[in-house]
Amino acid sequence: MKSVRDLPFFKNIREIREFEFGVFYYFDGLVIGEMKEGVHMTWGMAKKAVKAAKEIYGQDLPIAYISNRIHNYTVVPSDWIKFYTHRHQLDFYAVVGTPKGSFTSIVLEKMFFQNSIIQFTDIEEAIEWSVQQIGERRKKVQGKASLASNME
């Protein structure tokens, strides 16, 4: 498994935030998280990364998140409910990991995550997919804004 730091895409980095539980890489509309070995990821931890994203992107920018599971760690799947209760939105979610290692966790997360979770075994494919999704979403948002301003 490759860290995002080892990829040519890393040159597009906007900001890096390191927390006691992992590192989050903020690109243009894309966040990639790499948790530390053995972490038990909770909402209390996740909200630190969410707060950082809001500081960097603001409130309304479409965001894709990639969980690059280069280390073994666990997630509290039911904490997705807290994510939505606090009115947070995640437009696209991808998980990169070995099918064997992350399958059980993804099944549980899908029970609580409101959108689909896309699984990849290669970080570069996940980045390509995420960047494409963000680009398409932005075009739709810009098209709706343009249509609304033309109607005024």
Summary of the structure (lengths in Angstrom):
residues: 152
radius of gyration: 15.6
end to end distance: 51.3
largest distance: 54.5
contacts: 431
relative contact order: 0.16
helix: 48%
strand: 22%
